[in-house]
Amino acid sequence: MDYKEALEVLTSHYPSGDRNELKEAYNLAMLALQKQIPTSPIKNEWSPSECPSCGSKLSDFIGDGLYKDRINLKICECGQCLNWKK
């Protein structure tokens, strides 16, 4: 089972009713699993690339309106796995 499949199972078995502690545990588990699935950074022209989860800047300003992406960065500070190839 991979992260996506585990996330689908948790989503399909989400608790119903007033079980707030169980719902909170499910929400935390699903958030953690979502961050394990490599996601492409958000790229905008003439702006630094950003983490899709937290919005952190993933590029360094090199002058004259240009930014260099930190393509060696595989995991953001928030824990989101990054895929620069997509």
CORPETA-V250885 format. One record per residue. N is the residue number from 1. RES is the residue in one letter. SS is DSSP state (@ for helix, = for strand, . for the rest). PHI is phi in degrees with one decimal (999 if undefined). Layout:
BEGIN
N,RES,SS,PHI + N,RES,SS,PHI
END
This chain:
BEGIN
1,M,.,999 + 2,D,.,-102.1 + 3,Y,@,-61.7 + 4,K,@,-64.4 + 5,E,@,-65.2 + 6,A,@,-63.2 + 7,L,@,-64.1 + 8,E,@,-63.2 + 9,V,@,-64.4 + 10,L,@,-61.7 + 11,T,@,-63.3 + 12,S,@,-74.0 + 13,H,.,-111.8 + 14,Y,.,-60.0 + 15,P,.,-66.9 + 16,S,.,-108.8 + 17,G,.,84.8 + 18,D,.,-100.1 + 19,R,.,-87.5 + 20,N,@,-62.3 + 21,E,@,-64.4 + 22,L,@,-66.8 + 23,K,@,-63.5 + 24,E,@,-64.0 + 25,A,@,-64.3 + 26,Y,@,-61.2 + 27,N,@,-61.6 + 28,L,@,-65.3 + 29,A,@,-64.2 + 30,M,@,-67.4 + 31,L,@,-63.9 + 32,A,@,-63.2 + 33,L,@,-66.7 + 34,Q,@,-60.9 + 35,K,@,-73.3 + 36,Q,@,-81.7 + 37,I,.,-85.8 + 38,P,.,-57.3 + 39,T,=,-127.3 + 40,S,.,-71.4 + 41,P,.,-63.7 + 42,I,=,-82.7 + 43,K,.,-113.6 + 44,N,.,-127.7 + 45,E,.,-62.0 + 46,W,.,62.4 + 47,S,.,-140.5 + 48,P,.,-69.0 + 49,S,.,-67.3 + 50,E,=,-127.9 + 51,C,.,-69.1 + 52,P,.,-69.7 + 53,S,.,-93.3 + 54,C,.,-116.9 + 55,G,.,83.3 + 56,S,.,-61.6 + 57,K,=,-74.4 + 58,L,.,-116.7 + 59,S,=,-136.6 + 60,D,=,-110.4 + 61,F,=,-73.3 + 62,I,=,-114.0 + 63,G,=,102.4 + 64,D,.,55.9 + 65,G,.,79.3 + 66,L,=,-105.0 + 67,Y,=,-128.8 + 68,K,=,-109.8 + 69,D,=,-69.2 + 70,R,.,-87.9 + 71,I,.,-67.0 + 72,N,.,-80.7 + 73,L,.,-78.5 + 74,K,.,-95.6 + 75,I,=,-137.0 + 76,C,.,-71.5 + 77,E,.,-59.1 + 78,C,.,-79.1 + 79,G,.,103.3 + 80,Q,.,-70.3 + 81,C,=,-73.5 + 82,L,=,-113.1 + 83,N,.,-125.7 + 84,W,.,-78.7 + 85,K,.,-82.7 + 86,K,.,-74.4
END
